[in-house]
Amino acid sequence: MKQYDYLIVGAGFYGAVFAHEAHKRGCKCLVIDKRNHIGGNAYTEEVNRINVHKYGVHVFHTANKKVWDYLNAFTTFNHFVLSPVANYKGELYNLPFNMNTFCQLWKVRTPAEAMAKIEEQTKEFASITHPANLEEQALVLAGREVYEKLIKGYSEKQWGVKATEIPAFVIRRLPFRFTYDNNYFNDPYQGIPIGGYTRLFGKLLKGVEVQLGQDFLLNKKAYLNKAGKVVYTGSMDAYFDYCYGSLGYRSLRFDHQLLAGIDNFQGVAQMNYTDPAVPYTRILEHKHFELGKQPDTVITYEYPTTWQQGDEPYYPINDAANTALYEKYKLLAQQESNVIFGGRLAEYKCYDMDKVIERALTYFENER
Ligand SMILES: Cc1cc2nc3c(=O)[nH]c(=O)nc-3n(C[C@H](O)[C@H](O)[C@H](O)COP(=O)(O)OP(=O)(O)OC[C@H]3O[C@@H](n4cnc5c(N)ncnc54)[C@H](O)[C@@H]3O)c2cc1C
């Protein structure tokens, strides 16, 4: 007899939703996380009554009504709509690229004028029929001015290499919108959980045993023996002790600052810095995610960094070499018959939160 039906490694969305569903079905579950909190990367921490997104901006958005309804049983979402502003050497532009952006760039007023301007800007790159990298792709789609001011610097900081070394597929299409609409997402459902994400995770994990500050990999054999099945949401290469080498990731450094007595620092939740000379990619101002009126504010500078073993692997780099390496690890994973590999790290995909929740729920649908 095993001590638990499920040992769940990771208290992020995949682990928490999985644990909730298993617990609901009468299974005995243990959730462990090496961090000292639940919530994974969506974790929020309250500072001066402001919920701070400790691992970067997390805006919930989805087109999946089932996932939306599911989460609404645990939280109420506010009506926040992500509308970032780009800052290029002090010039401000609305994102995503829409009529406001085109008006700010070129003083055009109508969709026809904007389309004509884009056509004029892209004309000289018409001979590039098969863009070989992000730079060529962006020039073909948007022309030099949009590329230089809004795409090049940001992308190079984000990925840590020249735009000519970033694969073209990163921007197969540019979401140009010929309406005055600054909503970053196209999904019908969007918002921030009122009271923060951590409270939502507390509800998902109600009644489930949780042990924090526990690294599964430091005691892997003992943990594998504890439960009938293990759900692993950490990195796939780490699980196998990097036996084929490391997968590629980008990491991030967050500089959180409480600005006491300042009630409004930048007037927007997210400002992207697209100038390559500025070392960070964005500044978040957390109170605006929750439409807050507190007397203080908390801001976060986000710096992309090179990943090395031991750093937090925030973004999988899904290029051809890493995809091939991941496929090798996947063959090993298939031999671990009692382990379910799920979530963003174990599946090595830049899933948004809704997708991760959908995948955890699908496991139980398939089980029936
Ligand atoms: C900077 C950033 C911004 C994002 N913004 C958005 C957004 O605006 N909207 C959106 O929908 N999605 C966003 N995402 C994606 C979102 O974070 C993920 O979809 C979601 O967090 C994935 O959940 P998960 O459970 O798979 O992984 P995680 O949230 O990463 O949770 C995995 C957990 O496993 C734990 N763990 C790993 N290894 C071990 C181990 N060996 N032992 C014990 N515990 C372990 C980790 O500590 C972690 O808590 C963003 C991601 C990043 C990095």
The ligand as an ORCA input file, in Angstrom:
! r2SCAN-3c Opt
* xyz 0 1
  C       7.128     36.132    -16.992
  C       5.901     35.327    -17.309
  C       4.709     35.968    -17.558
  C       3.567     35.234    -17.856
  N       2.408     35.905    -18.100
  C       1.283     35.216    -18.355
  C       0.056     35.895    -18.596
  O      -0.032     37.138    -18.539
  N      -1.050     35.140    -18.874
  C      -1.013     33.771    -18.928
  O      -2.058     33.140    -19.161
  N       0.142     33.105    -18.703
  C       1.284     33.785    -18.414
  N       2.454     33.114    -18.166
  C       2.449     31.636    -18.195
  C       2.050     31.046    -16.824
  O       3.022     31.417    -15.870
  C       1.999     29.525    -16.951
  O       1.045     29.152    -17.911
  C       1.619     28.815    -15.655
  O       2.218     29.377    -14.539
  C       2.074     27.375    -15.795
  O       1.667     26.617    -14.680
  P       2.483     25.320    -14.336
  O       1.788     24.696    -13.184
  O       2.715     24.493    -15.549
  O       3.959     25.824    -13.948
  P       4.526     26.781    -12.830
  O       3.587     27.885    -12.516
  O       5.905     27.123    -13.266
  O       4.605     25.829    -11.555
  C       5.532     24.775    -11.453
  C       5.897     24.625     -9.994
  O       6.701     23.449     -9.859
  C       7.667     23.703     -8.877
  N       8.791     22.776     -9.072
  C       9.582     22.659    -10.157
  N      10.520     21.719     -9.956
  C      10.292     21.226     -8.711
  C      10.951     20.243     -7.925
  N      12.022     19.577     -8.370
  N      10.471     19.976     -6.678
  C       9.403     20.658     -6.195
  N       8.764     21.606     -6.891
  C       9.192     21.889     -8.133
  C       8.066     25.146     -9.109
  O       8.646     25.711     -7.945
  C       6.725     25.787     -9.463
  O       6.089     26.367     -8.345
  C       3.622     33.814    -17.902
  C       4.833     33.163    -17.660
  C       5.961     33.902    -17.369
  C       7.257     33.191    -17.106
*
